[in-house]
């Protein structure tokens, strides 16, 4: 399935090691590899699920992408979120929209606002959204900051969104891709499938094991210093986990007048694009939506704040690549993440 329009999702720095399935050993009679490949949400996807007999779930996969797009894609003019952003107060949001809003509020609170889906107006202003935009000056940014803050958005008892200011723009692109992967996982679960690997744009949910190889699923993390092509920084095993990453090294804009480079991470505290020594953040979490949101937040937060948070939140594991004071590439691992690295 190729989506008509796309999410402006964060740059993925994970790749699924599909080659790990091209094993020299032949599948046993209990193992049939089903593979779905395609394009959706403005990126590519790869879904591997192992069953006793061949099972075609392409229509179900397409349906998941379709309903997520219809609810939350800022690139589809008639999606619920696009209509809300245009000021349509008649939209009754669906259960998915409400769940993503609740998850966003959770991460917004835990990160002291560094994850904030109301940065949509800034995303457009900096030229990273569906609307034409360009580099703006500090006075314009200060004005736009009036319309930022998830606490300025409420959900009415009849499931309608109320904004403190009509100009406010909601942008779920830093969590909706992860949420779509979670919904794909729910769909596979509903068919009784116990072993699968879902990857969309580099974000992943792994369930069970790769029974074709007799080991957990293997995925890789890209080296963030390679801007063209890819080179693996490391590989790791995943089993019954979700993994998402964010990075600034492949998505940016160049000011045609000054030649200055602007990365796509927006600091919701200042309204400006974030200049940081953090190159990428990879997060393992209880769901792909949560991992997706925290990976985005850790790109906006300073490194020490991210590390301090990770020391308290034992539901997350993380791997952060950054430049130290000497400008050298350094790495931070939580113990749980390091334990998953494939030596």
N, C-alpha and C positions, 0 to 999 in steps of 0.2 A: 504494500500500500504506500502510495506517495501522498503525503499531506498536501492539501491545496495551499496552505499557508503555514508558517512556522512559528515556533516559540523562539524568542531571543534568549536562548538558554546560555548558561555559563559555559566557558570553554572546558571541555572534558579532557582530563589527563589520564584516563584509564583506557586500556584496550583489553578486550577479551582474547584470550589465547585459544582461538578456534583450532589452531594447529595441534593443540594438545589432544584433540579428539581424533585426529588423523593417526591413530595409534597403529602400531604394527600388529598388535594383537587383535584378533577378530572378535566382534561382539558375540557374547553368549546368546543362547536362545531366549533368555529373559530380557535382553537388552536390544531395543530398537531405537536408533537415533533419529529423532525428528528435528528438522532444522527449518526455521523461518527467518528469512532475510528480507530486508526492504528499507524503505525510507518513510519516516514519519516525524512530526514535531520539528521539522527543519533539520533533521539529522538522519543517521542510519540506525538500524536496529538488527540485532542478532539474538534469536531465541532458540535455545537447545533444550529439548525435553526428551527424557528417556522413558519408553513404555514397552510393554510386552509386545504389543502389535503396533503397526504404523497408525498414526492418528493425525489427521489434518485439522488444525485449529486456526487456519488463516482467517476465516470469517470472524471468529471470536476475537482474534488479535486486532483486526481492522476495526471492529466495533468498539473496543476499548479506546483506541486512539481517537476514533470519531467522537465519542461522547466527551472525552477530556478536552478535545479541541473546541467542541461546541460550548462547553462551559467556561474554559479558562484561557483560550488562545487570544492574545492581544493582536494577533495578525489576521484574525478573521473578523470582519466588520460586524457581523451579526451574532457573534458569540455573546454569551451573557456578560462576560467581563468587559467587552468592547462597548456594549450598550450602556452598561453602568458607568463606564468612563466618560461616555458622551452625555451623561446626565439623565438617562432614562430611569426614573424611579419606579416604574411599573414592573421591573424584572423581579421574578421570584426565583431565587437561586436554588440549585439542586443540592442533594446531599453531599456530592463531591466538593462543590464549592464551599459549603459550610465546613466540611472536614478540613480542607486546606486552610481556610481562614482560622479555624481553631488551632491547627498545628503551627501556623504562622504566628499567632498570638503567643503560643507556648515558647517558641524560639525567640521571638521579639523580647519577651520578658526575661528569659534566661541570659540573653546576650546584651541586656541593657540597651536595646534598640538598634544594635548593629545589624540585625537582620530585620528589614522593614520593607514589605511589599508596596508601600505607598511611595517608594522612590520612582514610581513610573514616570512622573512628570519630569524628573531629572534625567532618567534614562533617555527619554525622547529629546530633551534639551541638549544632551551631549551627543546625540546622533546615533545611539545604540538601540533605538526602538523602532516600531513600525512607522512612526511619523518622521518626516524630514526634520533634521535638527542640525545644529552646529555648535561650535564652542561658544559658550556664553561668558559674559563678564561677571565680576563679583557682585555687582548691584542686582543683576538679573537673578543670580543664584540665591541671593538673600531673599528676594521676593518669592521665588519658587519654594523656598524652605518653609514658608507659611503653610504650604499644602502637603507637607510631609509629616507622618506620624500615625502609626497604626491605631493609636488610642483615639484618633479623630474619626474612626470608622466604627459604626455600630450595625448590628443585625437586629432587625425588628422581629417581634413575635410571629409575623406572617412571612418571614424569610426574605425580607427586602433589605438592601444595603442603604444605609443612610450615611452621607458624608458631611463632615463639618463645613466643608467648602465644596461647591460644585466643581471647582477646578481640579480636585484631587483625582489621581490616577492610580489604580491598583494594578500591580504587575506581579503575578505569581510565577514568573518564568524561572526563578531561582529555587523553586520547590515543586512546581507542577510536573516537571519531567520525572523527578524522583517519585512523585505520587503516581504518575501513570505507570511506572514500573511496578510499584506496589499493587496497583489494580490488575496488571497482567499476572502477577504472582497469585493473587486471589483467584483469578480465572483458572489458572493451571491447577491450583489446589482443589477447586470445585470439580475438576475432572479426575480427581484422585491421583494426580501425578506427584510423585515424591522426590524425583531427582530432575532438577532443571537449572538452567542458568539464563537469566534474562538480562540483556545489555541494550541500552538505548543511549546513544551518544556518549558511550564510555561509562555510564552509571549502571550499577549492577545489583541484582538480587540473586543469590545462590541458595538453592535448597538441596538437601541431601548430598549426594556425592556423585562424582563422575564414575559410574559403575563400569564404563568401558575401560577405564584405566585402573580401577580399584583404588582410587584416592580422592581427596577433596578436589573441588574445582580449582583450576589455576588461572589467575588473571595477572596482568602486568600493569605497571605504572610508567608512564612516559617520562623521559628526561625533559624538564621544563626549559632547558637551555637550547634545545633543538627546535628552532622556529619553523623549519621546513623539513618535511618528512618526520620520521619517528625513530627514537632509540629508547629502549627500555632502561629505566633506572633500576627497577627491581621487579621481581615476581613474588606472588604470595598465594597461599592456599585460602580458600573461602568455603565455609560450610554453614548453611542456615544463617546467612548474614547479608547485610546490604552495604554497599560501598559507593561513595560518590566523591567527586573531586571538583575543585575550582582552581583556575589559574589565569594569569593575565598575559601570558606570553604569546598567544596567537590571536587574541581579539583586541584590537586597538584602533584608534583613529589618529590620523596625522593632520594637524592644522595646515591647510594649504598656504597660509600666509607666513607662519613662523616656522613650520616644519616640526613643531613640538609634538611629541607622542603622548596620547591620552589613552590610558587603559580603561577597560570597561567596568571595573569595580567602582561603584559609587559609594562614597562614605556618607551614610545617612545623617551623620552628625554635622557635617560641614556642607554637603551638597556638591562637593568637588570629587573628581575622580581621584582614586586612592594611589598615592605614590608610597611604595612600601618595599621593605627588604624581603618580604615573603613572596616566593615565586609560585608556590602551589600548596594547596592543602587537600589531603585525602582523608576521608572520615568513614569509619565503619560505625553504623548505628543500628538501632532496633527496627528502623524502616528506612527505605531509600529516600522518602520525603524528608525525614529528619536529618539523615546524613547529608543530603543535598543542601538543606538550609544552613546547617552548621558549617559546611565547607565554604559556603558563600560568606557567612559571618566571619570566619577566621581569616578570610582575605581582607576584610574591612577593619578588623581589630588589629592592634599591634601584637607582635609575637608574644611578648611576656604576658599580656592579658589572656591570649588564647591558651598558653601553657597553664596559667593559674586556673583558668576555667576547667581545663581537662583534668587537672589534679583533683577537682571536686566532683565532676560528673563521671561516674563510673559506668554509665550506659554507653559511653562513646570511646572509641579508640581512634587515634589520629597519627598521621605522618605529614610533617610540614617541611618543605624544602625552602631554604632562605639563604640570604647572603649575610655573612657575619660582618663584624666591624672592619675587617681587612678586605672585604669584598669577595671573600671566598665562599663557595657553595657549601652550606652546612645542612644537617638534617636533625630534626627532632622526631622521636618516636615515643608514643606511650608504650609501656611494657607489653600490653596486650597486642598492639599492632606489630611490634617487633617480633613477637612469638610466632606470627603468621607468615613471616618472610621466608620464602623458599631459598634455602642455601644452595 
